[in-house]
Amino acid sequence: MLSPDLKHALPTSEELPCSDDTPVDNEDQNLLPNVLLFLLSTIWTERMDWYFGVDMAIYHTTGANPRVPVVPDGFLSVGMERKKGGKSRRSYVVWEESEVVPILTLEMVSHTPGGEYDEKLNIYARLGVLYYVVYNPEFWQRDGHQPFEVYKLVNGTYQLQIGEPHWMPEVGLGIGRCQMMFGNLMQEQLAWFDQRGDRYLTAEERAAQERREKERMAHYLRSLGIDPDRLPE
């Protein structure tokens, strides 16, 4: 914990830039983390103690300069307000969040390597991020890694985890890849999973599933000579 004097000397979130202004290399760098955010908003709809940031600066005091942030493609923190003081965050400033660091960070590797396997890995380890996810669907062979990797911080060192989707008991979620429709296109996406390994469905998928169930029930009733539109109330 920072001493009150040192904490008082640190800049506020209002004084700090909200990102590093580095443009993304491809549309998936914004799309896929936002898909995770939207899914989480339906999974944890009743919970008000979490925050998922997309391409947002994280300011911390474990580096050389607290004014120099790390900017993951996505991150999840638990144990704080969804809206800080009822307002949207411009950035995530650890010393303004009761020293709560993200429990998970996500980096998506593009054609321009960004230090995902060394520099950022070391930053997140010093910061104390429990789970570090690296998604590298196109350049994993170039980098000598797997397309999807989950690292867990154990005694200050990241250890590569086995299995996909990977269940994270401290988070209460699993994370992995899937094929999912988005904008009428089928593509590989990242998704949340339950402890059984079943993927959490999107709101659209759940609605479609309910329609299919109603259609099956209506077909069954007709097979029995019952008009599903004339059922007694």
Sequence and secondary structure as in RCSB ss.txt:
>XXXX:A:sequence
MLSPDLKHALPTSEELPCSDDTPVDNEDQNLLPNVLLFLLSTIWTERMDWYFGVDMAIYHTTGANPRVPVVPDGF
LSVGMERKKGGKSRRSYVVWEESEVVPILTLEMVSHTPGGEYDEKLNIYARLGVLYYVVYNPEFWQRDGHQPFEV
YKLVNGTYQLQIGEPHWMPEVGLGIGRCQMMFGNLMQEQLAWFDQRGDRYLTAEERAAQERREKERMAHYLRSLG
IDPDRLPE
>XXXX:A:secstr
   HHHHHHS  GGGS SS     SSTHHHHHHHHHHHHHHHHTTT  SEEEEES  EE SSSS TTS B  SEE
EEESS SSBTTB  SSEEGGGTTT   SEEEEE  SS  STTTHHHHHHHHHT SEEEEE TTTHHHHTS SEEE
EEEETTEEEE  SSSEEETTTTEEEEEEEEEETTEEEEEEEEE TTS B   HHHHHHHHHHHHHHHHHHHHHTT
  GGG   
